[in-house]
Amino acid sequence: MTIPDRAALRTELQTFDEVEKKVVGGMLAVMFGQPSKIRDREWMSEQFTQVALLTGQFEDVEHAHDGVERAQEWIRTKIGKLLSACVALFVHVAEDMRERHGEGEFSASDAMIQSLGYFDELPDIEVGRVGRS
């Protein structure tokens, strides 16, 4: 697997819809929590399925069978693209954290915060005085 550079990864992440971003965020939390398992394809696929189901996007179906089919189709069509992005993001964030902390340890929470920088830019916030117009 070829890891895209940081700029290409940021561009790709900007094309993701909100559900895809939720899944990527959920997967990153799992991956940073258990980094030794990310090379296990079966484990990654299982985690991806669980995270995708937890997004709530399949709850509006009338019959459970329809929901299962819809979930399976969504997972089948998205897993390659989203897991590739997750692995690339994991690699880049790990490199970023090594640059910041050297060989010292860092927490999964620190890594998650670092990963936010790869998503859309933060909105501009106007700073003003409270109580003045």
C-alpha positions as CSV (number, residue, x, y, z in Angstrom):
1,M,0.0,0.0,0.0
2,T,1.3,3.4,-0.9
3,I,0.8,6.1,1.7
4,P,-0.2,9.4,0.1
5,D,1.7,12.5,1.2
6,R,0.1,14.8,3.8
7,A,-1.3,17.3,1.3
8,A,-3.0,14.5,-0.8
9,L,-4.4,12.9,2.4
10,R,-5.9,16.3,3.5
11,T,-7.4,16.7,0.1
12,E,-8.9,13.2,0.2
13,L,-10.3,13.7,3.7
14,Q,-12.0,16.9,2.5
15,T,-14.1,14.8,0.0
16,F,-15.5,12.6,2.8
17,D,-19.0,13.0,4.0
18,E,-19.9,13.3,7.6
19,V,-20.6,9.6,8.1
20,E,-17.3,8.7,6.4
21,K,-15.5,11.1,8.7
22,K,-17.2,9.6,11.8
23,V,-16.0,6.1,10.7
24,V,-12.5,7.4,10.1
25,G,-12.5,9.0,13.6
26,G,-13.9,5.9,15.2
27,M,-11.3,3.7,13.5
28,L,-8.5,6.0,14.5
29,A,-9.6,5.8,18.1
30,V,-9.6,2.0,17.9
31,M,-6.2,1.9,16.0
32,F,-4.5,4.3,18.5
33,G,-5.9,2.3,21.3
34,Q,-4.5,-1.0,20.0
35,P,-1.7,-0.1,17.5
36,S,-0.2,-3.6,17.6
37,K,-3.3,-5.0,15.8
38,I,-3.5,-2.7,12.8
39,R,-1.6,-5.2,10.5
40,D,-4.3,-7.9,11.2
41,R,-6.7,-7.5,8.3
42,E,-9.4,-9.6,9.8
43,W,-9.3,-7.5,13.1
44,M,-9.4,-4.3,11.1
45,S,-12.4,-5.5,9.0
46,E,-14.2,-6.5,12.2
47,Q,-13.5,-3.1,13.8
48,F,-14.5,-1.2,10.7
49,T,-17.9,-3.1,10.6
50,Q,-18.5,-2.3,14.3
51,V,-17.6,1.4,14.0
52,A,-19.7,1.7,10.8
53,L,-22.7,0.2,12.6
54,L,-22.3,2.5,15.6
55,T,-22.7,5.6,13.4
56,G,-26.5,5.3,13.5
57,Q,-26.9,5.5,9.7
58,F,-28.8,2.3,9.4
59,E,-31.4,2.8,12.2
60,D,-34.1,4.3,10.0
61,V,-35.1,1.1,8.2
62,E,-38.4,-0.6,8.8
63,H,-37.2,-4.2,8.6
64,A,-34.1,-5.6,10.1
65,H,-33.3,-7.5,6.9
66,D,-33.3,-4.3,4.9
67,G,-30.9,-2.7,7.4
68,V,-28.5,-5.6,7.2
69,E,-28.5,-5.5,3.4
70,R,-28.0,-1.7,3.5
71,A,-25.2,-2.0,6.0
72,Q,-23.4,-4.8,4.1
73,E,-23.6,-2.8,0.9
74,W,-22.3,0.4,2.5
75,I,-19.4,-1.5,4.2
76,R,-18.5,-3.4,1.0
77,T,-18.4,-0.2,-1.0
78,K,-16.5,2.0,1.6
79,I,-14.1,-0.3,3.4
80,G,-11.2,-0.1,0.9
81,K,-11.2,3.7,0.6
82,L,-11.8,4.4,4.3
83,L,-9.4,1.9,5.7
84,S,-6.7,3.2,3.3
85,A,-7.3,6.7,4.6
86,C,-7.2,5.4,8.2
87,V,-3.9,3.7,7.7
88,A,-2.4,6.7,6.0
89,L,-3.6,9.0,8.7
90,F,-2.3,6.6,11.4
91,V,1.2,6.6,9.8
92,H,1.4,10.4,9.4
93,V,0.1,11.1,12.9
94,A,2.6,8.6,14.3
95,E,5.4,10.4,12.4
96,D,4.1,13.7,13.6
97,M,4.0,12.5,17.2
98,R,7.6,11.1,17.0
99,E,8.7,14.5,15.7
100,R,7.1,16.2,18.7
101,H,7.9,13.7,21.4
102,G,11.0,11.9,20.1
103,E,11.0,8.3,21.1
104,G,9.0,9.0,24.2
105,E,5.5,7.7,24.7
106,F,2.4,9.6,23.9
107,S,-1.3,8.8,24.6
108,A,-4.0,7.7,22.2
109,S,-5.8,11.0,23.1
110,D,-2.7,13.0,22.1
111,A,-2.6,11.2,18.7
112,M,-6.4,11.8,18.2
113,I,-5.9,15.5,18.8
114,Q,-3.0,15.6,16.3
115,S,-5.2,13.8,13.7
116,L,-7.8,16.5,13.8
117,G,-5.3,18.8,12.0
118,Y,-5.7,16.6,8.9
119,F,-9.4,17.3,8.5
120,D,-11.1,20.5,7.3
121,E,-9.7,23.8,8.6
122,L,-11.2,25.3,11.7
123,P,-13.7,28.1,11.0
124,D,-12.6,31.7,11.5
125,I,-13.7,32.9,14.8
126,E,-14.2,36.6,15.5
127,V,-12.9,37.7,18.8
128,G,-14.8,40.5,20.4
129,R,-15.7,41.8,23.8
130,V,-18.6,40.3,25.6
131,G,-21.4,42.7,26.3
132,R,-20.5,45.2,23.7
133,S,-22.1,45.7,20.3
